[in-house]
Amino acid sequence: MSREPLRRVSYTERKSKKAEHGGVVQVCHFYPYTYSKKPEVSAVCPWSELVLFAESLGARLSGKRSLRVGDGVYKRLLVFGVVRERIRDPSKAGELREIVAGLDEYELHFWFAKFIAATERGRQALNRPARAFRVLYGLD
């Protein structure tokens, strides 16, 4: 019996010049495997919101700064993190959590693949598919 491979989500903090962030932002890193050194995607997203969402999906925190999750939870966290970075209103984070948790497997894989493909073209390329997600699901 083979187990599905675990994927890792962690965060780091870095300084920000914007006053709205209070001088520090949390950057969430999504790694394709637990032993990967280079993240697949990085998104500026509050770590506490990501952990809250992961716990609602049944994942557990494996240390202060990292999560080890299965494939389905990883895809949901990545979609949530990328779209959450581009939502300015923090009150819409709860609505985003409900939308991402309610995606079926095909929709989830579609958005995951779109974000991974966009990442290969650079961080700015994530704006277009994230905007499409927000418009399609009424988060704008």
C-alpha positions as CSV (number, residue, x, y, z in Angstrom):
1,M,0.0,0.0,0.0
2,S,1.6,3.2,-1.1
3,R,1.0,6.5,0.6
4,E,0.6,9.7,-1.4
5,P,3.7,11.9,-1.2
6,L,3.6,14.7,1.2
7,R,4.1,18.3,0.1
8,R,5.4,21.1,2.3
9,V,4.1,24.7,2.9
10,S,6.2,27.0,5.0
11,Y,6.6,30.7,5.5
12,T,9.3,33.4,6.0
13,E,9.0,37.0,7.0
14,R,10.6,39.9,5.2
15,K,10.6,43.6,5.6
16,S,8.0,45.7,3.7
17,K,8.1,49.4,2.9
18,K,4.3,49.6,2.9
19,A,2.7,50.9,6.1
20,E,-0.4,48.7,5.7
21,H,1.8,45.6,6.4
22,G,3.3,47.1,9.6
23,G,6.8,46.8,8.2
24,V,6.8,42.9,7.9
25,V,5.1,40.6,5.5
26,Q,4.7,36.8,5.6
27,V,5.7,35.0,2.4
28,C,4.2,31.5,2.1
29,H,6.3,29.1,0.1
30,F,4.7,26.0,-1.6
31,Y,7.2,23.1,-2.1
32,P,6.3,20.2,-4.4
33,Y,8.0,17.7,-2.1
34,T,9.0,17.8,1.6
35,Y,12.7,17.7,0.7
36,S,12.5,20.3,-2.1
37,K,14.8,23.3,-1.7
38,K,13.1,25.6,-4.3
39,P,9.4,26.5,-3.9
40,E,7.0,25.9,-6.7
41,V,5.1,29.1,-5.8
42,S,5.6,31.9,-3.3
43,A,2.7,34.2,-2.2
44,V,2.4,37.0,0.3
45,C,-0.4,35.7,2.4
46,P,-1.0,35.8,6.2
47,W,0.3,32.6,7.6
48,S,-2.4,32.5,10.3
49,E,-5.1,32.5,7.6
50,L,-3.4,29.7,5.7
51,V,-3.0,27.6,8.8
52,L,-6.7,28.2,9.8
53,F,-7.7,27.0,6.3
54,A,-5.4,24.0,6.4
55,E,-6.8,23.0,9.8
56,S,-10.4,23.3,8.5
57,L,-9.3,20.8,5.7
58,G,-7.9,18.4,8.3
59,A,-4.2,19.2,8.1
60,R,-2.0,19.6,11.2
61,L,0.8,22.0,11.8
62,S,4.2,20.2,11.9
63,G,6.2,22.8,13.6
64,K,5.9,26.6,14.0
65,R,6.6,27.5,10.4
66,S,5.7,24.5,8.3
67,L,2.8,22.2,7.2
68,R,3.2,18.8,5.6
69,V,0.0,18.0,3.7
70,G,-1.3,15.6,1.0
71,D,-1.9,16.5,-2.6
72,G,-5.5,17.6,-2.4
73,V,-4.9,19.9,0.6
74,Y,-1.8,21.3,-1.0
75,K,-3.6,22.3,-4.2
76,R,-6.3,24.0,-2.1
77,L,-3.8,25.9,0.0
78,L,-1.8,27.0,-3.1
79,V,-5.0,28.3,-4.8
80,F,-6.0,30.0,-1.6
81,G,-2.6,31.6,-1.1
82,V,-2.2,32.9,-4.6
83,V,-5.7,34.4,-4.8
84,R,-5.5,35.7,-1.2
85,E,-2.4,37.7,-2.0
86,R,-4.4,39.6,-4.6
87,I,-7.4,40.3,-2.4
88,R,-7.1,43.6,-0.7
89,D,-10.1,43.4,1.6
90,P,-9.3,41.0,4.5
91,S,-13.0,40.5,5.2
92,K,-13.3,38.5,1.9
93,A,-10.8,35.9,3.1
94,G,-13.6,33.9,4.7
95,E,-15.6,33.9,1.5
96,L,-12.5,32.8,-0.4
97,R,-12.0,29.9,2.1
98,E,-15.5,28.7,1.5
99,I,-15.1,28.9,-2.3
100,V,-11.8,27.1,-2.4
101,A,-13.0,24.4,0.0
102,G,-16.1,23.9,-2.2
103,L,-14.2,23.4,-5.5
104,D,-14.6,20.0,-7.0
105,E,-11.5,18.0,-8.1
106,Y,-11.6,19.1,-11.8
107,E,-11.9,22.8,-10.9
108,L,-9.3,22.6,-8.3
109,H,-6.8,20.9,-10.7
110,F,-7.6,23.5,-13.4
111,W,-6.8,26.4,-11.2
112,F,-3.7,24.7,-9.7
113,A,-2.4,24.0,-13.1
114,K,-3.1,27.6,-14.3
115,F,-1.2,29.1,-11.3
116,I,1.8,26.7,-11.8
117,A,2.0,27.5,-15.5
118,A,1.8,31.2,-14.8
119,T,4.5,31.0,-12.2
120,E,6.9,29.7,-14.8
121,R,6.5,33.0,-16.6
122,G,7.2,35.0,-13.4
123,R,5.4,36.4,-10.4
124,Q,3.6,39.1,-12.3
125,A,2.1,36.5,-14.6
126,L,0.0,35.2,-11.6
127,N,-2.1,38.4,-11.6
128,R,-4.2,37.4,-14.7
129,P,-5.4,34.0,-13.6
130,A,-5.9,35.2,-10.0
131,R,-8.0,38.1,-11.4
132,A,-10.0,35.6,-13.5
133,F,-10.6,33.5,-10.4
134,R,-11.8,36.5,-8.4
135,V,-14.2,37.6,-11.2
136,L,-15.6,34.2,-11.9
137,Y,-16.4,33.5,-8.2
138,G,-17.6,37.0,-7.4
139,L,-14.8,38.1,-5.1
140,D,-14.4,41.5,-6.8
